């Protein structure tokens, strides 16, 4: 089923989301918008429903899922209430609803073990999107929801992206328009009084530090999780967000040197007979030549890069681009999440100039 939801339609939206919520209660999967990306939701307490997520996405079963709830009262059914510290509550006050996922000790029997990939913890968040919140309230369930894309592909920021990847493999799609942040939530875990960013995202390290000035914050390391390990959060182990063509990142302190290297690299690829693409920014797009040059937001407004990133990666596929050079951006603020996604999309192929 497909519902195109107008947030201003009031009663009509409520009826549409009631239908989608009914599917979720029946154990079906429903894609829906959040403020980050579109999620593919299923009842987190129903193992058969959760299995449908993994099957539709082709997702490895050792990759845990984030659980979405409508309000903090639902936490008591999901996590050990004794595990919540004053720091957890400060983060909830500051960033919920919003793009922050807290990894907490799971309540025994509260949700399917498939959601946690057998770990003793679960990631939980309250999304900051009116359609998502209304759907969660209507369903009355904790909803496990990874991004609504085929595993490994760029995450969807439009309902059309979901259709491209999953139509015919899921129960329904709620079209609530374009998402806002454009990259997934930040996933954090507090251990021994220290905060570890397991996956950078819509809440920046700087914002976390401002909310908890006395706590030490550890940014994610670049090393991948070993094959034998279960990742503590989504996006830590497997290649994600990747276009179909070969892509690498070029990064350096001097923009002129980076641009010259990229253009020479693209000319060489063109001479080999490959279709070529460049992922860059509004400030520099006019200086490049390739079969497809995409200006992905502005360096002056890095949040626009995050908003446009996944759509840009999908456009390279739509145009059949085989060889892509992507400019890196500064790893401050939301740039940390952007570069995290770019590295994974490029299979960690990075050239430093």
C-alpha positions in Angstrom: 0.0 0.0 0.0 1.1 3.6 -0.5 -0.1 6.7 1.4 0.9 10.2 0.4 0.4 12.2 3.5 -0.2 15.9 3.6 0.8 17.1 7.1 -1.8 19.9 6.8 -4.7 17.6 5.9 -5.5 16.9 9.6 -8.2 14.2 9.7 -7.2 12.7 6.3 -3.6 12.2 7.6 -4.9 10.6 10.7 -7.0 8.1 8.7 -4.1 7.2 6.5 -1.7 6.7 9.4 -4.3 4.6 11.2 -4.3 2.2 8.2 -0.5 2.1 8.2 -0.5 1.5 12.0 -2.9 -1.4 11.6 -0.5 -3.1 9.2 2.3 -2.7 11.8 0.1 -4.3 14.5 -0.6 -7.2 12.1 3.2 -7.8 11.8 3.8 -6.2 8.4 6.5 -3.8 7.4 5.9 -0.1 6.7 8.3 2.5 5.5 7.8 6.0 6.9 9.6 9.3 7.1 11.7 10.6 10.0 13.7 13.8 10.3 16.8 11.8 9.3 16.0 9.3 6.6 13.0 7.0 5.8 12.8 4.0 8.1 11.5 0.5 7.5 9.4 -0.2 10.5 8.1 -3.4 12.1 6.8 -4.4 15.6 10.0 -4.7 17.7 8.2 -7.3 20.0 7.3 -9.6 17.1 10.1 -11.8 15.8 8.4 -12.7 12.6 7.7 -9.1 11.8 11.4 -8.2 12.5 12.5 -11.0 10.2 10.5 -9.3 7.4 12.8 -6.3 7.8 15.9 -8.3 7.3 14.4 -10.2 4.4 13.2 -7.1 2.6 16.5 -5.3 3.0 18.8 -8.2 2.5 20.4 -7.1 5.8 22.8 -9.3 7.8 21.2 -10.6 10.9 24.1 -9.6 13.2 23.4 -5.9 12.5 21.2 -4.5 15.3 18.2 -2.3 14.7 17.2 0.9 16.4 13.8 1.0 18.2 11.6 4.1 17.7 9.1 5.1 20.3 6.6 8.0 20.6 7.4 9.0 24.2 9.7 8.3 27.1 7.1 6.4 29.1 7.7 3.5 26.7 11.3 3.2 27.8 10.3 1.1 30.9 9.2 -1.7 28.6 12.4 -1.7 26.6 15.3 -1.0 28.9 16.4 -1.6 32.5 15.2 1.5 34.3 18.0 1.3 36.8 20.5 1.8 33.9 19.3 5.3 33.2 21.7 7.9 34.6 21.4 11.6 35.0 23.5 12.0 31.9 21.1 9.9 29.9 18.2 12.0 31.1 20.1 15.2 30.3 20.6 14.0 26.7 16.9 13.0 26.4 15.9 16.5 27.7 18.2 18.1 25.2 17.8 16.0 22.1 14.5 14.0 22.2 12.6 14.1 20.0 15.5 14.3 17.6 18.3 12.4 15.8 20.0 10.9 18.9 19.9 7.2 19.6 20.9 6.0 23.1 22.3 2.5 23.5 21.0 1.1 26.8 20.8 -2.3 28.6 17.8 -4.1 27.2 14.9 -5.2 29.4 14.7 -9.0 29.3 11.8 -10.2 27.2 10.9 -6.6 26.2 11.7 -7.0 22.5 12.7 -9.7 19.9 16.4 -10.7 20.2 16.6 -10.2 16.5 16.4 -6.4 17.1 19.5 -6.5 19.4 21.4 -9.1 17.3 21.7 -11.0 20.6 23.4 -8.2 22.4 22.5 -7.1 26.0 21.8 -3.6 24.8 19.3 -1.8 22.5 19.4 1.5 20.7 16.3 3.7 21.3 15.2 7.1 20.0 12.2 9.3 19.6 12.1 10.8 16.1 11.4 14.5 15.5 8.9 14.2 12.7 5.1 14.7 12.9 4.3 11.8 10.6 6.6 9.4 12.4 5.3 10.4 15.8 1.7 10.1 14.8 2.3 6.7 13.3 4.1 5.5 16.4 1.2 6.7 18.6 -1.4 5.1 16.4 0.5 1.8 16.4 1.0 1.8 20.1 4.1 -0.3 19.7 7.9 0.1 19.9 8.9 0.0 16.2 12.3 -1.4 15.0 13.3 0.7 12.0 16.5 0.7 10.0 16.8 2.8 6.9 14.2 1.8 4.2 16.7 0.8 1.5 18.3 -2.4 0.2 21.2 -3.2 2.5 24.4 -1.4 1.4 22.6 1.2 -0.8 22.4 4.9 -0.1 19.7 5.6 2.5 16.4 7.0 1.3 15.5 10.6 1.9 12.4 10.5 -0.4 9.6 8.0 -0.7 10.6 7.4 -4.3 14.0 6.1 -3.1 12.1 3.6 -1.0 10.1 2.5 -4.0 13.2 2.1 -6.1 14.7 -0.3 -3.6 11.8 -2.1 -1.8 8.5 -1.8 -3.8 6.8 -5.2 -3.8 8.9 -6.4 -0.8 7.3 -4.5 2.0 3.7 -4.0 3.3 3.4 -0.2 2.6 5.1 3.2 2.2 4.0 6.4 3.9 5.1 9.3 1.8 5.7 12.3 4.0 7.9 14.3 1.6 11.6 14.9 1.9 13.4 14.3 5.2 15.2 17.1 6.9 18.6 16.1 8.4 19.5 13.7 5.5 21.8 11.4 7.5 20.9 8.9 10.2 20.8 9.6 13.9 23.9 9.8 16.1 24.3 6.6 18.2 25.9 7.0 21.6 26.7 4.8 24.6 27.8 5.9 28.0 30.3 3.6 29.7 31.9 4.2 33.0 31.0 7.9 32.9 32.4 8.4 29.4 30.4 9.0 26.2 31.3 7.0 23.1 29.9 8.0 19.7 29.3 4.7 18.0 27.9 6.4 14.8 28.1 10.1 14.1 24.9 11.6 12.8 22.4 14.4 13.1 23.5 15.5 16.6 27.1 16.6 16.5 29.9 15.9 19.0 30.0 19.6 19.7 26.3 19.6 20.7 26.8 16.6 22.9 29.7 18.2 24.7 27.7 21.4 25.2 24.9 19.3 26.8 27.3 17.4 29.0 30.3 19.7 29.5 31.8 17.6 32.3 31.8 14.3 30.4 34.6 13.0 28.1 33.4 12.3 24.6 35.1 9.7 22.4 34.6 10.2 18.6 34.4 7.0 16.5 37.5 5.4 15.4 38.0 4.6 11.7 38.7 0.9 12.1 36.0 -1.5 11.0 34.4 -4.1 13.2 36.1 -7.5 12.7 34.1 -10.2 10.8 33.7 -12.3 14.0 32.3 -9.4 16.0 28.7 -8.2 16.4 28.5 -4.4 15.9 27.2 -2.4 18.9 25.2 -0.1 16.6 24.1 0.0 12.9 26.6 1.3 10.4 29.7 0.1 12.2 30.6 -3.1 10.4 29.3 -3.4 6.8 29.8 -1.3 3.7 26.8 1.1 3.5 25.4 4.0 1.4 27.4 2.9 -1.7 26.7 3.8 -5.3 27.0 1.1 -7.9 30.1 2.7 -9.5 33.6 2.8 -8.2 34.1 5.8 -5.9 37.0 7.2 -3.9 37.4 10.3 -1.8 40.0 13.0 -2.3 40.9 15.2 0.7 43.6 17.7 1.5 44.4 21.0 3.2 44.8 22.9 -0.1 41.6 23.0 -2.2 43.5 24.0 -5.4 45.7 20.8 -5.1 42.6 18.6 -4.4 40.7 20.0 -7.3 43.7 19.6 -9.7 44.2 16.0 -8.6 40.5 15.2 -9.0 40.4 16.7 -12.5 43.5 14.8 -13.7 42.1 11.6 -12.2 38.8 12.1 -14.0 40.5 12.9 -17.3 42.5 9.6 -17.0 39.3 7.6 -16.3 37.6 9.3 -19.2 40.6 8.2 -21.4 40.1 4.7 -20.3 36.5 4.8 -21.6 34.7 5.1 -18.3 31.7 7.3 -17.6 32.8 9.8 -14.9 31.3 11.7 -12.1 32.5 14.2 -9.5 30.9 14.9 -6.1 31.7 18.4 -5.0 30.2 21.5 -3.5 28.4 24.6 -4.8 31.5 26.7 -4.4 33.6 24.5 -6.7 31.2 22.8 -9.2 31.8 25.2 -12.0 35.5 24.5 -12.1 35.2 20.8 -12.9 34.6 18.8 -16.1 33.1 15.3 -16.1 30.1 13.4 -17.5 28.2 14.3 -14.3 29.3 17.0 -11.8 27.1 17.2 -8.7 27.2 20.1 -6.3 26.2 18.5 -3.1 25.3 21.4 -0.8 27.6 24.2 0.3 30.7 24.2 2.4 29.4 27.4 4.0 26.3 25.5 5.1 27.5 21.9 5.8 24.0 20.8 6.9 23.0 21.2 3.2 25.7 18.6 2.3 24.1 16.1 4.7 20.6 16.8 3.3 21.7 16.2 -0.3 24.3 13.5 0.1 22.2 10.3 -0.4 20.2 11.8 -3.2 23.5 12.7 -5.0 24.9 9.2 -4.6 21.6 7.7 -6.1 21.8 10.1 -9.0 25.2 8.7 -10.0 23.4 5.4 -10.3 20.5 6.8 -12.3 23.0 8.3 -14.8 25.0 5.1 -15.0 28.3 6.6 -13.8 31.0 4.0 -13.4 33.9 6.1 -11.9 33.4 8.7 -9.2 35.7 11.1 -7.4 34.3 12.7 -4.3 35.7 15.7 -2.5 36.0 15.4 1.3 34.9 18.0 3.7 36.1 19.2 7.1 35.3 16.8 9.9 33.8 19.3 12.3 30.1 19.5 13.3 27.9 17.6 10.9 31.0 17.1 8.7 32.0 14.1 10.9 28.8 12.3 10.0 29.2 13.3 6.3 32.7 11.9 6.1 31.7 8.8 8.0 29.1 8.0 5.3 31.4 8.9 2.4 34.1 6.6 3.7 31.7 3.7 3.9 30.2 4.6 0.5 33.7 4.6 -1.0 34.8 1.3 0.7 37.3 3.4 2.7 39.2 4.4 -0.4 40.7 7.8 0.4 43.4 9.8 -1.3 45.2 12.5 0.8 46.7 15.3 -1.1 
